[in-house]
Amino acid sequence: MLNLTPRYTGTRIDELPTALQSFAAQSFTLARLYAGRGITEPDELDTQLSGLLPAEMLHGVTEAVRLLDVAIDEGQRILIVGDFDCDGATSTALMMRALTAMGAVVDFLVPDRFKYGYGLTPEIVELGIETYKPQMIVTVDNGISSHEGVARAQADGITVIITDHHLTTKPVPPAEAVVNPNQLKCDFNSKALVGVGVAFYVLGRLAKLRRDAGKSTVQVSQYLDLVALGTIADVGVLDKNNRILVHHGLAAIRQGRCCMGILALLEQAGRDPKQLHAQDFGFVLGPRINAAGRMDNMRVGIECLLTEDWSTAQRLAHELEQLNRDRRKVEGEMRSQADSIVETLNANNDVEGSSNDGNDNKDSNEIIILKKNEKKPAAANNNNRSIILYQDDWHQGVIGIVAGRLKESHYRPSIVFAPADIQRTDTDDMIKGSARSIAGVHIRDAIEQVAEQYPDLISHFGGHAMAAGLTIKRGNFDSFVSAFDEVMDQLNDEVFAEQKFTDGPLQAGDFSLWFAENLADASIWGHGFAPPIFDGVFEVLSFKVLKDKHLKLSLRYPEVQYPIEAIYFNFDNSAWDYRAEKVHLLFELDINEWNGKKSLQLMAKDLAVVT
């Protein structure tokens, strides 16, 4: 049997929180799901815009809005400086659309990650001055650590407003206004807003100020399609506030009330907007927009979200589709190399460990340095608590995805580095790393610990609990690995043991298209409000192995009068017992559409043969 952790252990209606017992009359399973996600009151499921937290709780928002209001009235040249991911693209597009509608003179600039790197650097300020001659700079999804960039802008008399959501434990730059729910002294009750969410709050407050004063304004809620996309694509925690934002943005897209770029991207993906779900922001739309920043320049992605011309939207969406295909190709090659490296390191560790006779444990922290011309990693580390890899010819635009895949497959914090400049890979040249983490390891704080203990190791870093970025010298790779491992060694072993959660068994009546469709729309599911996942013991009626890597099952469940189909993608077929009569399955409910017909399907996530 599978070793699973239940999210909720109650089995009777009277064990539910009192406020949820009315839900149980309609569906005990749904009530159990809500209880397992900490819902105790019905208003926590409210999706009305009136349920959003008030903007005035955001520290710095009043001053930011005042400055923007004056800038619009005086016709000041405003420059939006964004980030090169989907959150940055949607934040920039939102600012451009809303400020333009209010009458602002506004343009945007997004750093090319391959030339300028991340954030409001002095170099990007100088490029902005040369190209746009701004009187005001507004950052979106960046800026909270840009002390030098702010100083450079202010030296030319430019007003700077920072809007960001990244974590910081240090004093913020002395910009004229800083809006970030994660800055010190900010009492905003949600710390989960992403960059586009912060921008939405600033613009909403500005629109209200101008409306009350009888000035040109706009209904900012009409842009919630952008807010929903950026929130899910940036893996924002889906607390109540974010669920409200995403709910309304998703509804707008389903009704066709969204920017043409989103509709064009969905057309490229062969997806019907009316059938869109929140997860599609992360798996369908987000990767296509991110591909611009990963492989080329995010300007293509932003222009796709800004255009009002359908043929232009289609052309830009096609460009993004091609960039995404290029990204997949590069990612596939890098993932294959990374998997081979980890496999080799594991094998080496096993061999060396067996020859240690228990006297030494050096192999668990071994760093391997190989010649660059061997087409092997220039540097690599795989101890029992982290995976850290670097190769001279890796593409920095894809390292975050590869780190995420390694984290998922090995359940270890993973950091993947690539050269900041592919032509410069000597000891003193910079390499950029992207980190992805597991529950219990706050990756940004772990990197900050390294920076504090070894001030000369890390040039720049920033991020969140589950994802971060950093820059180091290539020659400091081995020292960084050792320092990072010191931080990991301070954690309990339990942190590195993956917990697989379940929402428990389904009732017989839940195995239906009606329940699957209603479940999908019962909430905004995602990070921080986990998609429902169930388990149960099934009788195996038949099975097929498809393409040597997918397991298709026909199952029977007690009191269900018809066979239930299940599919396990990328299953290790060597682990399958062809004589299996019963299986314990961890699964998600899915709807399979084929030739215009819908049928219930279980998406298997784990499986154990019951003997």
Secondary structure, 3 states (H helix, E strand, C coil): CCCCEECCCCCCHHHCCHHHHHHHHHCHHHHHHHHHCCCCCHHHHCCCHHHCCCHHHCCCHHHHHHHHHHHHHHCCEEEEECCCCHHHHHHHHHHHHHHHHCCCEEEEECCCCCCCCCCCCHHHHHHHHHHHCCCEEEEECCCCCCHHHHHHHHHCCCEEEEECCCCCCCCCCCCCEEECCCCCCCCCCCCCCCHHHHHHHHHHHHHHHHHHCCCCCCCHHHHHHHHHHHHHHCCCCCCHHHHHHHHHHHHHHHCCCCCHHHHHHHHHHCCCHHHCCHHHHHHHHHHHHHHHHHHCCCHHHHHHHHCCCHHHHHHHHHHHHHHHHHHHHHHHHHHHHHHHHHHHHHHHHHHHHHCCCCCCCHHHHCEECCCHHHCCCCEEEECCCCEEEECCCCCCCCHHHHHHHHHHHHCCCEEEEEECECCECCCCCEEEEEEECCCCCCHHHHHHHHHHHCCCCEEEEEECCCEEEEEEEHHHHHHHHHHHHHHHHCCCHHHHCCCCEECCCCCHHHCCHHHHHHHHCCCCCECCECCCCEEEEEEEEEEEEECCCEEEEEEECCCCCCCEEEEECCCCHHHCCCCCCEEEEEEEEEEEEECCEEEEEEEEEEEEEEC
